[in-house]
Amino acid sequence: MIAKLKGLLDDTGTDWAVIDVSGVGYLVHCSARTLSQLGEKGEACTVYTDLQVSENDMRLLGFAEAAERDWFRLLTQVQGVGSKVGLAILSALSTGEVQQACSSGDAATIARAQGVGPKLAGRIVNELKDKAGALPGGGMAGGAAPAAPVGGASADAVSALENLGFKPAIAARAVAAAQGELGEGASEGDLIRVALKRAAS
């Protein structure tokens, strides 16, 4: 899978950009925030990507930051959130605002995004609060176990545990505990190894 593109900004539209990588132009669909950070045409740029494949479509999504890509992956795991809605949310809100809204159950903030009604916004915050609930300083309201922070090795480790059949909340808590034990610089492999022991216990 294509994880990152580094090249020249060839062209842009309302929700897409073409990145020229050694003469090959990649069409990537982007949030408004990402498009605003890519720079001017002809300038060097880097986008983190996610490839989405359906029965009749294949599209590459591009993000200025890995954290935005990780949030897009989380959002599109929610029923009713496709790539278009996911990008709309990340166009209307920063990743920090999305994280705060989910952790505090603030569906009204999520509903500010185009195409997101109150019912869908409520479903998003309910399903993602266990993953996004880490407050500044590492604690959580009510003394619950901390959720794994979104982005980087921890997000990949959560995804790996989910692929192994663990429920999202259990996977997030196990990875958060593993990161607390191993420290912020822990590799994805080490996080998975320790989190597996935690999740299975």
N, C-alpha and C positions, 0 to 999 in steps of 0.2 A: 504494500500500500504506500502511496505517496504521502509522506509525513510533513515535508517542508519544501518550499520552492524559494530559490534565491536567484534573482535575475534582475531584468530591467522592466520598469512599468511601461508597457506598450500602449495600452488604451484603457479607458474606464467608461462605465455607464452608470445608471442609477443604482444598480445593485450588483455590479460585476466589475471585474478587472481582467485584463490579459497580461500575464507575466511572461516575458521573453527569457527563456532559459536556454542559452547556447543555440539560438535560432529557432527553438520550438516554442510556440505560443500556447500557454495554458490558460484556459478560461476558468476563472474562479469566481464563485458567487460570494459576496461579502456583505457584512453589515455596514451601515453608514459610518460607524465609528472606525472600522478598519479602513474603509475607503479614504477617510479623512487623514489617516496616518501614513498612507503609502507614498505621499510626496507627489512630485510633478512627473509628467510623462518623460521617459528617457532616463529617469533617475533609478539608482539601484534600490531594490527593496527585498524584503523577506516576508513570506507569509507561511504560517503554520496551516496545514491542510487536513481536511477530513473528506474521505471519498464515500458518497452515499449512492447505493445501487438499489434500484427497484425493478419491478417487472418490465417497465417501459421507459426507464430513464436512468442515466448515470451522470452525476454531477460532482464537481470538486468544489468544496467550500473552503474559503481562505480567511485567515484571521491574523491580525497584526501581532497578537500575543498568544502564547501557548495556553494561558489561563482562560482566554476567551474561547479557544477551541474546546477546552475541557468542559466549560460551562455549556457550550452548544451540545456536546455529546450527552451531558446530563439532562438538559432540557428536552432533547429529542427522544429520550427514553420514556417520557411521559406520554401516555395515550392522548392523541389529539394534537400533539406538537410535532409538526413536520419541519423540514428545513426552512420553509418560508416563515413560519411563526417563530422558530428559534432565532433566525436572523433579525426579525422584527423586534423581539425582546432585547437582543443585544445591541440593536440600533438605538432603542429608546433609553436603555439603562446601561450603566457601566457594570462590570463584573462584580465590583464591590457592592453596588446597589442591589443587584440580583441576590447576592449572597445574604445581605442584611435583610432583604424582604423575605426570603425563604426561611431564614433562621428565626425571624420574629413572627412568621405567619401573616405577613402584610400582603394579602392578595391584591389590595387596591393599587399598590405600586406596580405589581406585575401587570395589572389590567390597563396600565397606561400605554402599553405597547399596542400598536395597530393590529387588529385582528384577534385580540385576546379579550374574551368576555369574562365576567365575574366567575362563572362556573369553572372555566378552564384555568383561570388564575388561581382559584382555590385548590384545584387538583394539583397544580404545579407546586404550590408551597407545601401542601400536605405530603406529597411524595418526596420532595427534596429536602425537607427540613432536617432529616437525620443526617444527610450528607453535608448540608450547608450550615449546620448550626454552630460551628465553632465561632465563638465570640473573640474579639481582641484579647489577647492574654492567655488564650487556650482554654478558658472555662466555658461552661454552658449554664444558662439559666436553669434553676431548679436542681442543680447538682447532678444532672444526667451525665453519662459518659460522653467525652468529646467526640465530635465527628471528625473524620479525616479531612484535612484542608484540601481545597480543590486546586489542582494544578500539579504538574511535574510527576515525580515518581509515586507520590501518595495516590494521586488520582488513577494512575495506571495500575497500581497495586489493588485498589478497590475494584476496578474493572476486571482484573484477573480473578479475584475471588468470586465476583458475581458470575463470571464465565464458568467457574467450577461448581456453581449451584447454590452459593450462599446468598441469603437475602441481602438487599442493599444496605439496610440498617446494620445488620450484623457485620457485613464486610467493612463498612465505614468505621464502625467502632473498633473492630479488630486492627485495622490499619492505623487508626489514631493511637491506639495503645502501643502498637509496634513502634510508631514514630516517637512516641514519648520515651520508650525504652532505648531506642537506637540513636535518637537525635535527628536534627533537621537534615543533616547531610547524608542520611542513609540511602543506599541504592534501592532501586525497585526490587531487585532479587532478594535482598536482605529483608525488606519490608514484607514481601510475600511470605517468605519462610517463617518469620516470627508471627505474622498475622494469622497464618494457617493454624499454628498451634493455639493461638488465642481463640480463634473462631470455632475450632473443633472441641475446645475444652468445655 
